[in-house]
Amino acid sequence: MPEPSAMPLSRFRVLDLTRVRAGPTAVRQLADWGAAVIKIEAPPSPGEGLGGPRHGPDFQNLHRNKRSLTLDLKSPEGVEIFRRLVQRADVLVENYRPDVKTRLGIDYAALKPLNPRLVYASISGFGQSGPYRDRPGVDQIAQGMGGLMSITGLPGQGPVRVGIPVADLTAGIFTAMGILVALLEREVSGEGQWVESSLLAAQIAMLDFQAARWTIAHEVPEQAGNDHPTSIPTGVFKTKDGHINIASAGDEIFGRLCRALDAPELAENPDYRGGRQRSQNRKALNAAIEAITATRDSTDWIERFNKAGVPAGPIYSIDQVFADPQVKHLGIAQPVEHPSLGQIELVGQAVTLSRTPSRLKTASPEPGEHTDTILGELGYSAGDIAALRDRRAV
């Protein structure tokens, strides 16, 4: 077990073969809690990689807390180095298409004999088997096939994508959770296993109650715009100087809302007396509420509603988010020093541990920044490394 001062995952070695977003998101979860991550990249080539500009915000936010090793997995020398790394690793994460990793000889069946304790994690667009296994999969396709675009946006607007790559991000987070479960199980069995997730499965799982409305009640959810699909009145309301969110779930909170609006008669109106009635008459109810909220400023209403026990809050632009005093208090924007960019702020973890918190220790590495060091740890001499560079194996 690690010393109390060590980070919680510092005893685990992780090989990162991922690109773009879903895979790097999974590895970031492990790296931020101290796992020793080696990001394996192809030797430098002309053009911009799939992850975007190396010094751009996206790449920097995804690949912190890692070391970088360049390796040509198509060369015999590169494969030999990779096999040595696998023998020492606890976790490997990849997001190659199934046929590609099999052709390279880096699939789970090929690597398990080298290290039976290896936890091998795969993220794909649609799964490792089935009729769509070889299709290229990206976030927007998963948002569409996973039903999210059909319930996002204003009624009758047509399909709308969500403003973040939610399928990518959640597939990465689910995969990281699966890896941690597999590592816990390994402490009992002594064996690793294959962990799989896909953008499509993650997106469907994230539908949650909207999916259950179909699987249990056979209702097909539709677009509800800024209104909550089942809890009325919950949504966006105009104020004198902008808009705010109000969330009123259940009869008790609805009564508080009406009193805070100085309109207790709304709670007594038979059209709004229960959840079913409020849902059936949502347009009229929202209009009645908005006629009142439009008479005062947003900050006045937010203070008044929260004091009354009615959830309410502002609708921020991204810059306003990070200026908010509660966001600053949470410390989710965390500084890290980059050798050429200077001090930059990245988005930290959303969960905290009292004794062993996550840390942003290092910025995203340069390509192959740690190649010599990692090869030295594997027993390669300076002469060996120079020869490998001459043959472009690293």
Long-range contacts (C-beta under 8 A, 24 or more apart in sequence): 4-355, 4-356, 6-34, 6-356, 7-33, 7-34, 7-356, 7-358, 7-359, 8-33, 8-34, 8-353, 8-356, 9-33, 9-34, 9-35, 10-34, 10-35, 10-36, 12-36, 12-90, 12-91, 12-183, 13-38, 13-88, 13-89, 13-90, 13-91, 14-38, 14-89, 14-90, 14-91, 14-92, 14-93, 15-40, 15-85, 15-86, 15-89, 15-91, 15-92, 15-93, 16-40, 16-66, 16-93, 17-92, 17-93, 17-94, 17-95, 17-96, 17-106, 18-93, 18-94, 18-95, 18-123, 19-49, 19-50, 19-51, 19-95, 20-50, 20-51, 20-95, 20-168, 21-62, 21-139, 21-165, 21-168, 21-169, 21-172, 22-95, 22-123, 22-139, 22-167, 22-168, 22-169, 22-171, 22-172, 22-175, 22-199, 23-93, 23-94, 23-95, 23-123, 23-172, 23-175, 24-51, 24-62, 24-63, 24-172, 25-62, 25-168, 25-169, 25-171, 25-172, 25-173, 25-176, 26-93, 26-121, 26-123, 26-171, 26-172, 26-173, 26-175, 26-176, 26-179, 27-66, 27-93, 27-176, 28-62, 28-63, 28-64, 28-65, 28-172, 29-172, 29-173, 29-176, 29-349, 30-91, 30-176, 30-179, 31-64, 31-65, 31-66, 32-64, 32-65, 32-348, 32-349, 32-358, 32-359, 32-360, 33-349, 33-356, 33-358, 34-356, 34-359, 35-91, 36-67, 37-65, 37-66, 37-67, 38-66, 38-67, 38-68, 38-69, 38-85, 38-370, 38-374, 39-63, 39-66, 39-67, 39-68, 39-69, 39-365, 40-69, 40-70, 40-71, 40-73, 40-82, 40-85, 41-68, 41-69, 41-70, 41-71, 41-367, 41-368, 42-70, 42-71, 42-72, 42-73, 43-70, 43-71, 43-72, 43-368, 43-392, 43-393, 43-394, 44-70, 44-367, 44-368, 54-364, 54-366, 54-367, 55-338, 55-340, 55-341, 59-364, 60-338, 60-341, 60-344, 60-346, 60-363, 60-364, 61-346, 61-347, 62-364, 63-364, 63-365, 64-336, 64-346, 64-360, 64-361, 64-362, 64-363, 64-364, 65-359, 65-360, 65-361, 65-362, 66-362, 66-364, 66-365, 67-365, 67-369, 67-370, 67-373, 67-374, 68-365, 68-366, 68-367, 68-368, 68-369, 68-370, 68-371, 69-368, 69-370, 69-371, 69-374, 69-375, 69-394, 70-367, 70-368, 70-371, 70-394, 71-393, 71-394, 72-392, 72-393, 72-394, 73-104, 73-106, 74-104, 75-391, 75-392, 75-393, 77-388, 77-391, 77-393, 77-394, 78-393, 78-394, 79-105, 81-375, 81-378, 81-380, 81-388, 81-393, 81-394, 82-106, 83-114, 84-378, 85-378, 86-111, 86-114, 86-115, 86-118, 87-114, 87-115, 88-115, 89-115, 89-118, 90-117, 90-118, 90-119, 90-183, 91-118, 91-119, 91-120, 91-121, 91-179, 91-183, 92-118, 92-119, 92-120, 92-121, 93-121, 93-122, 93-123, 93-175, 93-179, 94-120, 94-121, 94-122, 94-123, 95-122, 95-123, 95-124, 97-124, 97-134, 97-136, 98-124, 98-128, 98-129, 98-133, 98-134, 99-134, 108-194, 112-192, 115-192, 116-191, 116-192, 117-186, 117-190, 117-191, 117-192, 118-192, 119-179, 119-182, 119-183, 119-186, 119-192, 119-193, 119-195, 120-192, 120-193, 120-194, 120-195, 121-175, 121-178, 121-179, 121-194, 121-195, 121-196, 121-197, 122-194, 122-195, 122-196, 122-197, 123-171, 123-172, 123-175, 123-196, 123-197, 123-198, 123-199, 124-196, 124-198, 124-199, 125-198, 125-199, 125-200, 126-198, 126-199, 126-200, 127-196, 127-198, 127-200, 127-201, 128-196, 128-198, 132-200, 137-198, 137-199, 137-200, 138-168, 138-199, 139-165, 139-166, 139-167, 139-168, 139-199, 141-199, 142-167, 142-168, 142-198, 142-199, 142-200, 142-202, 142-203, 143-167, 143-203, 145-200, 145-203, 146-199, 146-200, 146-203, 146-204, 146-206, 146-207, 147-203, 147-204, 147-207, 147-210, 147-211, 148-203, 148-206, 148-207, 150-221, 150-222, 150-223, 151-207, 151-210, 151-221, 151-222, 151-223, 151-224, 151-229, 152-223, 153-223, 153-225, 154-223, 154-225, 155-222, 155-223, 155-224, 155-225, 156-223, 157-223, 157-225, 160-223, 166-203, 166-206, 167-199, 167-200, 167-202, 167-203, 167-206, 168-199, 170-202, 170-203, 170-205, 170-206, 171-197, 171-198, 171-199, 171-201, 171-202, 171-203, 174-201, 174-202, 174-205, 227-282, 227-286, 230-279, 231-275, 232-275, 232-278, 232-279, 232-282, 232-285, 233-257, 233-278, 233-282, 233-285, 233-286, 233-289, 235-286, 236-315, 237-286, 237-289, 237-290, 237-293, 238-290, 238-293, 238-294, 239-293, 239-294, 239-296, 239-297, 239-298, 239-301, 240-294, 240-295, 240-296, 240-297, 240-298, 241-297, 241-298, 242-298, 242-315, 243-298, 243-315, 244-293, 244-298, 244-301, 244-302, 244-312, 244-313, 244-314, 244-315, 245-312, 245-313, 245-314, 245-315, 246-289, 246-293, 246-305, 246-310, 246-311, 246-312, 247-310, 247-311, 247-312, 248-310, 248-311, 250-275, 251-275, 253-309, 253-310, 253-311, 254-278, 256-308, 256-309, 256-310, 257-289, 257-305, 257-308, 257-310, 259-308, 260-304, 260-305, 260-307, 260-308, 260-310, 261-289, 261-292, 261-293, 262-292, 263-288, 263-292, 334-360, 335-360, 336-360, 336-361, 336-362, 336-363, 337-363, 338-363, 338-364, 339-363, 339-366, 368-394
